[in-house]
Every structure is written in structure tokens, then in C-alpha cells.
Amino acid sequence: MRYDDYEHLSFERRPNGVLVIIIDRPERLNAANERLHDEFAAVWRTFDEDPDACVAVITGRGRAFSAGGDLKQDADPRAALRSERVLRSGQVALDIVNNMLDCKKPIISAINGVAVGAGLAVALTADISIIDETVRITDGHMRLGVASGDHAAMLWPWLCGMAKSKYYLLTSEFLTGAEAERIGLVSLAVPGDEVLQRAYDLADRIGAGPQRAVRSTKRALNHVLRLAAPAFELSVALETIDFYQEDALEGITAFHEKRPPRFPSASSERDA
């Protein structure tokens, strides 16, 4: 794809080979519909093939980075559970992370607002992540009643350790940017009005540096993450299976109806 082919991503060029990628659905808090989900996967190949780009900075337009999957793109909650959509979504989830890891050039995420779902996958798979210290992020799969796929089983244990990974992934509890930095989930947490400038300054520094050495170091480090590739693929497969279960229908329906889910598999529901 060419940059002009993207519908929900915008692009700006800065000095030192810095390419700014802007998630551009502010009216939906940059939530990922099917088109944007595909673009999250494809853009890293476009960037990698751009001879004039050395470093990417990805951020969100408006007050969100990306509010996850756009579950309200369909009026009927069952539409999100159609077999072909679920299977395709799982493949794209794999492609997003794998294409970011395979990208030779460094990627910096400037997490200016809420990041959930595919948006959180992009934010945390970036080589360096800079977040507003007051922003709240979450892996919300438990709220939907499906396994935590996307990226978390591969990345979180390396970033913040197994104890914190299990705590946040099994509860879907929110954490602030400051707490995310404290536990090692992100690189830096800074005041909100400094996020983008810090990302630009860092991108300038890397873009003016030795590009072969930068890319070689990224390549070597990412082989550490790839040790967890089997866990990643399993998590996406299990998430796909879970989307065919009653809990997922209840989770998505509850989201549409703006109420807490009552999962059929929960002991409280079985005992009622």
C-alpha cells in the first residue's frame, strides 16, 4: 500500500527521517473498525519500504490513542461473532504484532490517551513507548469473555513480569501511565503536554544515529520476544475459540447495553 491508500491513518514528515503516523478516527476515539484494524497491520510494511523514513512515531488524533475494537460498528452484537469475521480478525491480530516485530526500523508510540485492544497492541509492541502519566490503559478481554489474545501473552511477561501480567490480564483492571512505567510495561511516563515532544526528540536522536546499528540492535532484541511466539499464537487461537462461546455473546451484548456482563460460565450465574 501507498500512504495515500490509507483511510484512517494520516502521515506527516519531520526532519531526520521521522515519519509521524496519526490514528485518525477522532469521532470514534480512534477505535479500530475492520478497515483500521487492517491498516494497523499493513502500515509497518509501507513504512519499512519508504527510503526516506528512518523512525516512526505513532500517536492518536484528539484525546485518545485508540479505544480498541469498534464494537459499535454493528447494531447487532451477533454481527461481531460471524465466523468469517472472527477468523479474519485473529489473523490480522497476528499480523499487527508480527509486522511490527519484523519492521527493520524503530517505532515509537506516543500514547496520548486511552489505549485498548488493537490500539494497546500497537502502543506496547512499539520499540519505545511514551505515555501520558495520567492516561488509563487496560487489556479488556476479560470484560468480553474471551482469552487475552492480540499481543499480551507474548509481550507482557517480558515487559512487566509474570506476576503483574497475570494480575492485570486476568482482571482487566485499568492502570495509569505512571503505574505502567513503574512496573516496566512502557518506556516512559511524562506529563500529557510533553508526550508528543518527547517522542519527537527521541525520534530525532535515533534518526540522526547510526541506522545499521539501530536496526541490527532492534532485530537482535526482538528475537528475545519471539521466544514467546508459540504462546502468542496459542492465545490468539484460544481467543478465536472463545468468540464462539456464550460468554462472548454476553460480553459484547453487555457492552452495547452499557451494563456489567453476566457471564453464563460464572459460578454466580450457574447457582442462580
Disulfide bonds with the S-S distance in Angstrom:
none
